[in-house]
Amino acid sequence: MGKAWNQTRVAEILGIEYPIIQGPLGGFSSQRLAAAVSNFGGLGSFGAHGLERGAISDIIAEIRSLTVKPFAMNLWVSMEDDGARTSDAAAFQRAASHLAPYISEVGGSQPSHSPYKPIRFEAQARILLDAKVPAFSFIYGIPPAEILEEAKRQGMVTLGTATTVDEATALEQAGVDIVVASGFEAGGHRGSFQQSSEDSLTGTISLVPQTVDAVSIPVVAAGGIADARGIIAALALGAEGVQMGTVFLATEDSGAHPLHREAILTGKARPTALTRGFTGRLARGIKNNLLDVMNQPGTEILPYPLQRALMRNLAIPAQKAGRADLLALWAGQSASLAHEIDVNELLKSLVTGVAARYKNCAGEGFK
Ligand SMILES: Cc1cc2nc3c(=O)[nH]c(=O)nc-3n(C[C@H](O)[C@H](O)[C@H](O)COP(=O)(O)O)c2cc1C
């Protein structure tokens, strides 16, 4: 008899039953969702990159009150792009002018320029280290060696995201435990850090087997995986786990606004597209009116994270006005495969679906 599909190094290292990771969802993460996935036997994650230290501590405490199982906290190693510190009020006004008519349309107040207050990765990471969170995942780079060493000493599992084979190799060389190979189908930001995001657009079916061949640490596949078929495909490519974001975003426990969840669940998520317009960094969302406006040539986009802050001035009144066409509707290319709103039902369908198909491979996996 071969191993059961879920007995992979990823499951073993993380101490979880199923190598299914609920991907961090940045500002749409929720403590309840992360805990529910961990309680089921997967790995729930919380994306904390936008939060100050106090808020991160509170969230870790709350997740711990909801589950005794392992969970991941996620940060962005690089927290600002070139030009963020020197961008001035004039640039702000030019970028804001593209949004002004839409903000007026939904009854919002026009934003005014305020000084940029950076959030530092190192300060956020300190909270994760002090709290000894079970797993620490990150994108947009490799943490400094002293942070990775301390995480290792504390027994924390580290997961780094790669969007190219070279990034995966660099993560392995830095001593990271698990590499998440994120293909360009993925929703939201993927976290390229060696080349520009535009030059790192490899799809999951190409990226995963090449990454598996290049590194000896276990590989988790991310991007476009939305059901049991996708998990089987990832395992067949040599991945030892999957990270899924969009399907979890659609569940009722996620932090996404109902309009956003509805856009995914009603199949309106086809097609998706890439834009820098929502945050200043390239990311994937549903192609709606706002995404088209932001991608128009000549639209001035502020460097990350200034553009992200600017866009909130439209997001809040647009939500109140029920205008999904003016929201950043993050989603991956497989969004239209998301149907389930109950996270436990989703996880059940994934594990039973994989187990049923895997048996047909003579119990020997895909070897
Ligand atoms: C709304 C949204 C926010 C995300 N935020 C983060 C994040 O903060 N950190 C991170 O590592 N990945 C983030 N991701 C990526 C997911 O964790 C996951 O890798 C990706 O969604 C997988 O592709 P899929 O959307 O096709 O399932 C985000 C994805 C979405 C859709």
Ligand as a Chemical Component Dictionary entry (heavy atoms), coordinates in Angstrom:
data_LIG
# 
_chem_comp.id                   LIG 
_chem_comp.type                 NON-POLYMER 
_chem_comp.pdbx_formal_charge   0 
_chem_comp.three_letter_code    LIG 
# 
loop_
_chem_comp_atom.comp_id 
_chem_comp_atom.atom_id 
_chem_comp_atom.alt_atom_id 
_chem_comp_atom.type_symbol 
_chem_comp_atom.charge 
_chem_comp_atom.model_Cartn_x 
_chem_comp_atom.model_Cartn_y 
_chem_comp_atom.model_Cartn_z 
_chem_comp_atom.pdbx_ordinal 
LIG C1  C1  C 0 -7.858 38.852 -1.389 1  
LIG C2  C2  C 0 -6.554 38.142 -1.352 2  
LIG C3  C3  C 0 -5.567 38.597 -0.479 3  
LIG C4  C4  C 0 -4.346 37.928 -0.384 4  
LIG N1  N1  N 0 -3.402 38.370 0.504  5  
LIG C5  C5  C 0 -2.256 37.669 0.669  6  
LIG C6  C6  C 0 -1.302 38.055 1.649  7  
LIG O1  O1  O 0 -1.458 39.041 2.370  8  
LIG N2  N2  N 0 -0.185 37.301 1.764  9  
LIG C7  C7  C 0 0.046  36.177 0.995  10 
LIG O2  O2  O 0 1.056  35.507 1.171  11 
LIG N3  N3  N 0 -0.838 35.811 0.046  12 
LIG C8  C8  C 0 -1.975 36.516 -0.126 13 
LIG N4  N4  N 0 -2.890 36.113 -1.073 14 
LIG C9  C9  C 0 -2.622 34.913 -1.875 15 
LIG C10 C10 C 0 -3.335 33.686 -1.274 16 
LIG O3  O3  O 0 -2.893 33.424 0.016  17 
LIG C11 C11 C 0 -3.124 32.434 -2.144 18 
LIG O4  O4  O 0 -1.772 32.117 -2.293 19 
LIG C12 C12 C 0 -3.737 32.608 -3.522 20 
LIG O5  O5  O 0 -5.016 33.196 -3.407 21 
LIG C13 C13 C 0 -3.840 31.276 -4.221 22 
LIG O6  O6  O 0 -4.422 31.397 -5.483 23 
LIG P1  P1  P 0 -6.025 31.285 -5.740 24 
LIG O7  O7  O 0 -6.563 32.625 -5.425 25 
LIG O8  O8  O 0 -6.127 30.956 -7.182 26 
LIG O9  O9  O 0 -6.559 30.207 -4.825 27 
LIG C14 C14 C 0 -4.108 36.782 -1.203 28 
LIG C15 C15 C 0 -5.096 36.353 -2.097 29 
LIG C16 C16 C 0 -6.311 37.009 -2.183 30 
LIG C17 C17 C 0 -7.351 36.498 -3.134 31 
# 
loop_
_chem_comp_bond.comp_id 
_chem_comp_bond.atom_id_1 
_chem_comp_bond.atom_id_2 
_chem_comp_bond.value_order 
_chem_comp_bond.pdbx_ordinal 
LIG C1  C2  SING 1  
LIG C2  C3  SING 2  
LIG C2  C16 DOUB 3  
LIG C3  C4  DOUB 4  
LIG C4  N1  SING 5  
LIG C4  C14 SING 6  
LIG N1  C5  DOUB 7  
LIG C5  C6  SING 8  
LIG C5  C8  SING 9  
LIG C6  O1  DOUB 10 
LIG C6  N2  SING 11 
LIG N2  C7  SING 12 
LIG C7  O2  DOUB 13 
LIG C7  N3  SING 14 
LIG N3  C8  DOUB 15 
LIG C8  N4  SING 16 
LIG N4  C9  SING 17 
LIG N4  C14 SING 18 
LIG C9  C10 SING 19 
LIG C10 O3  SING 20 
LIG C10 C11 SING 21 
LIG C11 O4  SING 22 
LIG C11 C12 SING 23 
LIG C12 O5  SING 24 
LIG C12 C13 SING 25 
LIG C13 O6  SING 26 
LIG O6  P1  SING 27 
LIG P1  O7  DOUB 28 
LIG P1  O8  SING 29 
LIG P1  O9  SING 30 
LIG C14 C15 DOUB 31 
LIG C15 C16 SING 32 
LIG C16 C17 SING 33 
# 
